């Protein structure tokens, strides 16, 4: 089981969602992300290795493997994915 670490921007993205069903679904997906057995919709970001994206409804969780953890960089709406990818380190 990998740990899931939120970058500062991802934590801010999560706070901006506010309470509601989207927040609940995203938090559940983040808990399952560290589970090796989880069957999630994860795909690599084309042209942006080693970044991956997890689809949760209309939301995308952008992350990459880090030392013994998964680093979540952004939690964004699907319409903002391409713009967010350009800002990844």
C-alpha positions in Angstrom: 0.0 0.0 0.0 1.4 3.4 -1.1 1.0 6.5 0.8 -0.8 9.4 -0.9 0.7 12.8 -0.4 -1.1 16.0 -1.5 0.9 18.8 -2.9 0.0 22.3 -1.7 -1.9 23.0 -4.9 -3.8 19.7 -4.7 -4.8 20.5 -1.1 -6.0 23.9 -2.2 -8.0 22.4 -5.1 -9.6 20.0 -2.6 -10.6 22.8 -0.2 -12.1 24.8 -3.1 -14.6 22.0 -3.9 -16.4 22.5 -0.7 -18.8 20.0 0.9 -20.9 17.9 -1.4 -21.0 14.6 -3.4 -18.0 15.5 -5.6 -15.8 16.0 -2.6 -17.0 12.6 -1.1 -16.2 10.8 -4.3 -12.8 12.4 -4.7 -11.8 11.6 -1.1 -12.9 8.0 -1.5 -10.8 7.8 -4.7 -7.8 9.2 -2.9 -8.2 6.6 -0.2 -8.4 3.8 -2.8 -5.5 5.2 -4.8 -2.9 3.9 -2.3 -4.5 0.5 -2.4 -2.7 -1.9 -4.8 -5.9 -3.9 -5.3 -8.0 -0.9 -6.4 -9.5 -0.9 -9.9 -9.5 2.7 -10.8 -9.6 4.5 -14.2 -5.9 5.5 -14.3 -4.1 6.4 -17.5 -0.7 8.1 -18.3 -0.9 11.7 -19.4 0.2 11.7 -23.0 3.6 13.5 -23.5 3.9 14.2 -19.7 5.6 11.2 -18.3 5.7 10.2 -15.4 2.4 11.9 -14.7 -0.8 9.9 -14.4 -4.4 10.9 -14.2 -7.2 9.3 -12.2 -10.8 10.0 -13.5 -13.5 10.6 -10.9 -16.6 11.7 -12.8 -15.9 15.1 -14.3 -12.8 15.5 -12.1 -9.2 14.5 -12.7 -6.6 13.7 -10.0 -3.1 14.3 -11.5 -0.4 12.4 -9.7 3.0 10.6 -10.1 4.9 8.0 -8.2 7.4 9.4 -5.8 9.7 7.8 -3.2 7.5 5.2 -1.5 4.4 7.4 -2.1 2.1 8.8 -4.7 2.3 12.6 -5.1 -1.0 14.2 -6.0 -0.2 17.5 -7.8 -3.7 18.7 -8.8 -7.4 17.9 -8.4 -9.1 19.7 -11.3 -12.2 19.7 -13.5 -11.7 17.9 -16.8 -12.1 21.1 -18.7 -8.9 22.5 -17.0 -6.8 19.4 -17.5 -4.7 20.6 -20.5 -3.9 23.9 -18.8 -2.9 22.2 -15.6 -0.6 19.7 -17.4 1.4 22.6 -18.8 2.1 23.8 -15.3 3.4 20.5 -13.9 7.0 20.2 -12.9 
